[in-house]
Amino acid sequence: MVFNRVQNLYHIGRAKWYDPFKGLWNIIVGEKSEKALLQFLKENLKESGNILDMGCGTGLNLQTIIKLDLPFRCYRGLDFSDNMLDIARQKFSGKTNIQFEKRDLTDLSNMNEKFDIIICTWVISHLPDPVFFVNQAQKFLNKNGKMFLVFFGKPQKWINFWLEPLAKYLFMSKPIENDKITQFKNVTNRHLYAFGITDCLEIKMPI
Ligand SMILES: C[S@@+](CC[C@H](N)C(=O)[O-])C[C@H]1O[C@@H](n2cnc3c(N)ncnc32)[C@H](O)[C@@H]1O
């Protein structure tokens, strides 16, 4: 795998600082999306269910699930950053139902397993083709399975004017435009927070 600019962003030093940075990020723009994610997890996680966390980073979503003692059978986190995965693995070492795997989300061609719940938070604005990714990811959902996405949306013009270049420069991230979001299949719920900077989507596979 070629070491690309996004991997570089999450390399050594920055991976170490990711958790405190995310805490700050949540205070500024992510508080409501965290609540929405939590609500989704509370309503949908089951003792028998398996979870796929796409772009799991340092495993913060799993930390939340465990902290709240929410039920699940097994969890798999995928990410292409060794440094983020190392931190995640350290947090949950010794738990046999938890697995972290190095994978590039732009190439999931040899993945066959299906999941009841997929979560993907603050990842798709790093991807070159978010529409392809979101629609492809759905093939890993069981019938009736659900997916929850949080991502960097395109805010109102006066914010986007300065935020988009800043996000591109600092985070190699691009806000996802509305015309792209309308191409995501099976969306059942959408909420915008923080002037549209935070976009939350729920997807449900038809039976
Ligand atoms: C902003 S962090 C989000 C981490 C975690 N989901 C969270 O909410 O704390 C973005 C993560 O996506 C991962 N990522 C970005 N592009 C990826 C790709 N093409 N394949 C796999 N992981 C990717 C990065 O390595 C990073 O860990």
PDBQT file of the ligand as one rigid body, heavy atoms in Angstrom, charges set to zero:
ROOT
HETATM    1  C1  LIG A 301     -10.951  11.606  11.973  1.00  0.00    +0.000 C 
HETATM    2  S1  LIG A 301     -10.402   9.953  12.209  1.00  0.00    +0.000 S 
HETATM    3  C2  LIG A 301     -11.898   9.195  12.827  1.00  0.00    +0.000 C 
HETATM    4  C3  LIG A 301     -11.606   8.045  13.742  1.00  0.00    +0.000 C 
HETATM    5  C4  LIG A 301     -12.829   7.490  14.463  1.00  0.00    +0.000 C 
HETATM    6  N1  LIG A 301     -13.811   6.999  13.534  1.00  0.00    +0.000 N 
HETATM    7  C5  LIG A 301     -13.435   8.542  15.364  1.00  0.00    +0.000 C 
HETATM    8  O1  LIG A 301     -14.565   9.001  15.124  1.00  0.00    +0.000 OA
HETATM    9  O2  LIG A 301     -12.755   8.912  16.343  1.00  0.00    +0.000 OA
HETATM   10  C6  LIG A 301     -10.372   9.324  10.562  1.00  0.00    +0.000 C 
HETATM   11  C7  LIG A 301      -9.822   7.903  10.490  1.00  0.00    +0.000 C 
HETATM   12  O3  LIG A 301     -10.086   7.373   9.193  1.00  0.00    +0.000 OA
HETATM   13  C8  LIG A 301      -8.971   6.647   8.759  1.00  0.00    +0.000 C 
HETATM   14  N2  LIG A 301      -9.001   6.602   7.295  1.00  0.00    +0.000 N 
HETATM   15  C9  LIG A 301      -9.063   7.637   6.423  1.00  0.00    +0.000 A 
HETATM   16  N3  LIG A 301      -9.052   7.188   5.154  1.00  0.00    +0.000 NA
HETATM   17  C10 LIG A 301      -8.986   5.830   5.229  1.00  0.00    +0.000 A 
HETATM   18  C11 LIG A 301      -8.934   4.791   4.264  1.00  0.00    +0.000 A 
HETATM   19  N4  LIG A 301      -8.940   5.044   2.948  1.00  0.00    +0.000 N 
HETATM   20  N5  LIG A 301      -8.874   3.510   4.688  1.00  0.00    +0.000 NA
HETATM   21  C12 LIG A 301      -8.861   3.222   6.022  1.00  0.00    +0.000 A 
HETATM   22  N6  LIG A 301      -8.896   4.160   6.993  1.00  0.00    +0.000 NA
HETATM   23  C13 LIG A 301      -8.965   5.453   6.593  1.00  0.00    +0.000 A 
HETATM   24  C14 LIG A 301      -7.778   7.410   9.322  1.00  0.00    +0.000 C 
HETATM   25  O4  LIG A 301      -6.614   6.623   9.389  1.00  0.00    +0.000 OA
HETATM   26  C15 LIG A 301      -8.299   7.832  10.684  1.00  0.00    +0.000 C 
HETATM   27  O5  LIG A 301      -8.000   6.891  11.681  1.00  0.00    +0.000 OA
ENDROOT
TORSDOF 0
